[in-house]
Each structure stands twice: as C-alpha cells, then as structure tokens.
Amino acid sequence: MPPPQPPPVPEQLSKTIETLYRLESGRVLATLVRLLGDLDLAEEAMHEAFAAALESWPRTGVPDKPRPWLISTARFHTKQIATDETLEYFTRLMRDVDLQVFGRKTYQLMVPYWPEVLKDQSATKADKEFARAFDSINKIVFSRSLDSAEDSNTTIVRTNLREEILKLKQEHGKNILVGGVDIPSQLIELGLVDEYIFVVGPIVAGEGRRLLEGVSLRERLQLKLVESKFFKSGCVALHYVKQ
C-alpha cells in the first residue's frame, strides 16, 4: 500500500505561513547563524522549520509565538542542542570588547535583528542581555556596496583593511572583536589576529563556508591554548593566543 499522504494545507494557513516567512525569515536566519555558526547550515535548518510548520500547524494550529517555535524546530532538525549557556558565554566576551568589526554579510545578519530583540517582549533573558551588550558596542563594517548603516554606532569603512586595522590596534581601549568568515580570514592571512576563540558544535555539516578557505598563510601558525569551556549542549569553546 502507498504511504498515507499528509492532509492538504488550508489556504488561509498557507497564506499565514507565507506572510510569516516574509516577515520573520531574516530574524530566524540571523538567530540560527549565531547558534550554528554557519550560514548554509542555518538556511537549510530554517527551510526545514517552515516545511515542518506546513506539516504540523494544520493539526496543532499556529503557535502564539511562531518565531521561537521555528527556531526551536530548526535546532531539532540540525540536532544542535543550543541553550542560553552559549549565549551567556558570548555576552561575557562582549565585556572585554569596545569595537566589533564585520563584513557586510555578517553585519546585515546581526543588524537590525539584535537591536530589535531589545524591543521584543517574548525574547529570553539571555537573548536580551546579549542584544544589550551587542547594541552598546561601536561597530565597523568593511564594505564597498553598503550604502548606509542601520544603527547610529556603526561606521562604514571603504579604505584598505590592513591599514585601517593597524591604525585601530594602535588606539587605547579594550579588545577588537572580529566576526564572520571573510574578514577574519583576510586578517589572519595578514598576520593581524592575536587571539582566536573557536566554539565547536557537536555536528558535522559536511559543507558550507570555511575559515581560511582560499587563503595562503605566509608561515605556519603556532597557537597556545589558554582557556577551554565545555557546555551542556556538547559545544566546546577554545581560546587560543598566537605564539
């Protein structure tokens, strides 16, 4: 016998999910990128979550808070057990930072998502604390295509990456935190990164963007492990300094 077919999705519910996708997919994707650390994996997980909504919501109804449901379902589909513990770790890192550096893609994943979390009554305490820390720190975005910044404490820089970072490193202040893939890879190639923090999740993606992909290091990097932290989710944070 052929397997039973799922019931058809009512037209009104289908329209509701389409509207949710238009309004919430950017925020859901930004959260998943932060949790999973990989854009391709996050996109796949997000689409799985919306597909699951089409299958289950005709039976259960639309949740009162669809976005947390979608994020939770996406986590399940990636078998990634993400908890507030890892987010609290990143929040603590922010306390030693007074400047964040991004490329355009990573910046647009983080902003306006995190500033808007501060206004979201349904956001968890850990989400809000990270959002508050993130929003309070000045940011620099290296981009030739970004016309304007979404927030008041972001500066768009179009000049030479090496020269600008060297100048910033000479200024007094706390640490400079660099996020994403492309900009960190370029800075590592230039020999301008002093410390590395890798958060490894218990999942093998098998594909996606890789740090240092297409980069040729002038010499072998020697790193020294100075701190490690294990999370209940199975993630491990590894803090290295350059020798």
C-alpha positions as CSV (number, residue, x, y, z in Angstrom):
1,M,0.0,0.0,0.0
2,P,1.3,3.5,-0.7
3,P,2.1,5.6,2.4
4,P,-0.7,7.9,3.6
5,Q,-0.5,11.4,2.3
6,P,-0.4,14.5,4.6
7,P,-3.7,16.4,4.7
8,P,-3.8,19.5,2.4
9,V,-2.8,22.8,4.0
10,P,-5.8,25.1,4.3
11,E,-5.5,28.2,2.1
12,Q,-5.7,30.7,4.9
13,L,-3.0,28.8,6.9
14,S,-0.8,28.6,3.8
15,K,-1.1,32.4,3.4
16,T,-0.3,32.9,7.1
17,I,2.9,30.9,6.8
18,E,3.9,32.8,3.6
19,T,3.4,36.0,5.5
20,L,5.5,34.8,8.4
21,Y,8.2,33.8,6.0
22,R,8.4,37.3,4.6
23,L,8.3,39.0,8.0
24,E,10.3,36.6,10.1
25,S,12.8,34.6,7.9
26,G,15.5,37.2,8.3
27,R,15.3,37.2,12.1
28,V,15.1,33.4,12.3
29,L,18.1,33.1,9.9
30,A,20.2,35.6,12.0
31,T,19.5,33.7,15.2
32,L,20.4,30.3,13.6
33,V,23.6,31.7,12.1
34,R,24.6,32.8,15.6
35,L,23.6,29.5,17.1
36,L,25.0,27.2,14.4
37,G,27.9,29.3,13.2
38,D,27.4,28.5,9.5
39,L,25.2,30.4,7.0
40,D,24.5,27.4,4.7
41,L,23.5,25.2,7.6
42,A,21.3,27.9,9.1
43,E,19.5,28.4,5.8
44,E,18.9,24.7,5.5
45,A,17.6,24.5,9.1
46,M,15.3,27.4,8.6
47,H,13.7,25.9,5.4
48,E,13.2,22.6,7.3
49,A,11.4,24.5,10.1
50,F,9.0,26.2,7.7
51,A,8.3,22.9,6.0
52,A,7.6,21.4,9.4
53,A,5.1,24.2,10.1
54,L,3.3,23.4,6.9
55,E,3.0,19.8,8.1
56,S,2.1,20.2,11.7
57,W,0.2,23.5,12.1
58,P,-2.9,22.2,10.2
59,R,-3.2,19.7,13.2
60,T,-2.0,21.9,16.1
61,G,-2.8,25.4,15.0
62,V,-0.4,28.4,14.7
63,P,1.6,28.9,17.9
64,D,1.1,32.1,19.9
65,K,4.8,32.9,19.3
66,P,5.7,31.5,15.9
67,R,9.3,32.7,15.8
68,P,10.6,30.7,18.9
69,W,8.7,27.7,17.5
70,L,10.5,28.0,14.2
71,I,13.9,28.4,15.8
72,S,13.4,25.5,18.2
73,T,12.3,23.3,15.3
74,A,15.2,24.3,13.2
75,R,17.6,23.4,16.1
76,F,15.9,20.0,16.3
77,H,16.4,19.4,12.6
78,T,20.1,20.1,12.9
79,K,20.4,18.0,16.0
80,Q,22.1,21.1,17.6
81,I,21.2,21.4,21.3
82,A,21.6,25.2,21.7
83,T,21.0,26.7,25.2
84,D,21.2,30.1,26.8
85,E,24.5,28.9,28.2
86,T,26.4,29.5,25.0
87,L,24.7,32.9,24.5
88,E,25.8,33.9,28.0
89,Y,29.3,33.0,27.1
90,F,29.3,35.3,24.1
91,T,27.8,38.1,26.3
92,R,30.7,37.7,28.7
93,L,33.1,38.1,25.8
94,M,31.5,41.4,24.9
95,R,32.5,42.9,28.3
96,D,36.2,42.9,27.1
97,V,35.3,44.5,23.7
98,D,34.8,48.1,22.7
99,L,34.8,47.6,18.9
100,Q,33.3,45.0,16.6
101,V,34.4,44.5,13.0
102,F,32.3,42.9,10.3
103,G,31.9,42.5,6.6
104,R,28.6,43.4,5.0
105,K,27.0,40.0,5.0
106,T,27.7,39.3,8.7
107,Y,26.6,42.8,9.7
108,Q,23.3,42.5,7.9
109,L,22.6,39.2,9.7
110,M,23.3,40.8,13.1
111,V,21.6,44.3,12.5
112,P,18.8,45.1,12.7
113,Y,18.0,41.7,14.3
114,W,19.8,42.1,17.7
115,P,18.7,45.8,18.3
116,E,15.1,44.7,17.7
117,V,15.4,41.9,20.2
118,L,15.6,44.6,22.9
119,K,12.1,45.6,21.9
120,D,10.7,42.0,21.8
121,Q,8.7,41.1,24.8
122,S,8.9,37.4,24.0
123,A,12.8,37.4,24.0
124,T,14.5,35.4,26.7
125,K,16.7,37.0,29.4
126,A,19.8,35.6,27.7
127,D,18.8,37.0,24.3
128,K,18.1,40.4,25.8
129,E,21.4,40.6,27.7
130,F,23.4,39.6,24.6
131,A,21.4,42.1,22.5
132,R,22.1,44.9,25.0
133,A,25.8,44.1,25.0
134,F,25.9,43.9,21.2
135,D,23.9,47.0,20.7
136,S,26.1,49.1,23.0
137,I,29.4,48.4,21.3
138,N,30.7,50.5,18.3
139,K,30.9,48.7,15.0
140,I,32.9,49.0,11.8
141,V,31.7,47.4,8.6
142,F,34.2,47.0,5.7
143,S,32.1,47.2,2.6
144,R,32.1,48.9,-0.8
145,S,28.4,48.2,-1.5
146,L,26.7,49.0,1.7
147,D,25.1,52.5,1.3
148,S,24.2,53.2,4.9
149,A,24.3,51.7,8.4
150,E,21.2,50.5,10.2
151,D,22.3,51.9,13.6
152,S,23.9,55.0,14.9
153,N,27.1,53.5,16.3
154,T,28.2,51.8,13.1
155,T,30.8,53.2,10.7
156,I,31.2,52.0,7.1
157,V,34.8,51.8,6.0
158,R,35.8,51.6,2.3
159,T,39.6,52.0,2.7
160,N,42.3,49.4,2.9
161,L,41.6,46.7,5.5
162,R,45.2,46.3,6.6
163,E,45.9,50.0,7.1
164,E,42.6,50.6,9.0
165,I,43.1,47.6,11.4
166,L,46.7,48.6,12.1
167,K,45.6,52.1,12.9
168,L,42.8,50.8,15.2
169,K,45.2,48.4,17.0
170,Q,47.4,51.4,18.0
171,E,44.5,53.1,19.8
172,H,43.9,52.7,23.5
173,G,40.9,50.6,24.6
174,K,39.6,47.1,25.0
175,N,39.7,44.2,22.5
176,I,38.6,44.4,18.9
177,L,36.2,41.5,18.1
178,V,36.1,40.4,14.5
179,G,33.1,38.2,13.3
180,G,32.2,36.3,10.2
181,V,34.3,34.4,7.8
182,D,35.8,36.6,5.0
183,I,37.2,39.5,7.2
184,P,38.7,37.2,9.8
185,S,40.3,35.0,7.1
186,Q,41.9,38.1,5.5
187,L,43.1,39.4,8.8
188,I,44.6,36.0,9.7
189,E,46.4,36.0,6.3
190,L,47.8,39.4,7.1
191,G,49.0,38.3,10.5
192,L,46.9,40.8,12.4
193,V,44.9,38.4,14.7
194,D,46.3,38.0,18.2
195,E,43.7,35.7,19.8
196,Y,41.3,33.1,18.5
197,I,38.1,31.8,20.0
198,F,36.5,28.8,18.3
199,V,33.2,27.5,19.5
200,V,32.8,24.0,18.2
201,G,29.4,22.4,18.0
202,P,28.6,18.7,18.0
203,I,27.6,18.5,14.4
204,V,29.3,17.7,11.1
205,A,27.9,20.0,8.5
206,G,29.8,18.4,5.5
207,E,29.5,21.6,3.5
208,G,29.4,25.4,3.8
209,R,31.8,28.3,4.1
210,R,35.2,27.5,5.8
211,L,37.6,29.8,7.7
212,L,40.8,30.4,5.7
213,E,39.3,28.9,2.5
214,G,41.4,30.1,-0.4
215,V,43.9,31.8,1.9
216,S,47.6,31.1,1.7
217,L,49.4,31.7,5.0
218,R,52.9,33.1,4.8
219,E,54.0,30.8,7.6
220,R,52.6,28.1,9.8
221,L,50.5,29.5,12.7
222,Q,51.6,28.3,16.2
223,L,48.8,28.8,18.8
224,K,48.7,28.2,22.5
225,L,45.5,27.1,24.3
226,V,44.9,29.4,27.2
227,E,41.3,28.5,28.1
228,S,38.6,25.9,27.3
229,K,35.0,25.7,28.3
230,F,32.6,22.8,27.9
231,F,28.8,23.4,27.6
232,K,26.0,21.0,28.5
233,S,24.9,21.1,24.8
234,G,28.1,19.4,23.8
235,C,29.7,22.6,22.4
236,V,33.3,23.5,23.4
237,A,34.8,26.9,23.4
238,L,38.5,27.0,22.7
239,H,40.6,30.2,23.4
240,Y,44.0,30.4,21.8
241,V,46.7,33.1,21.6
242,K,49.3,33.4,18.9
243,Q,52.7,32.3,20.0
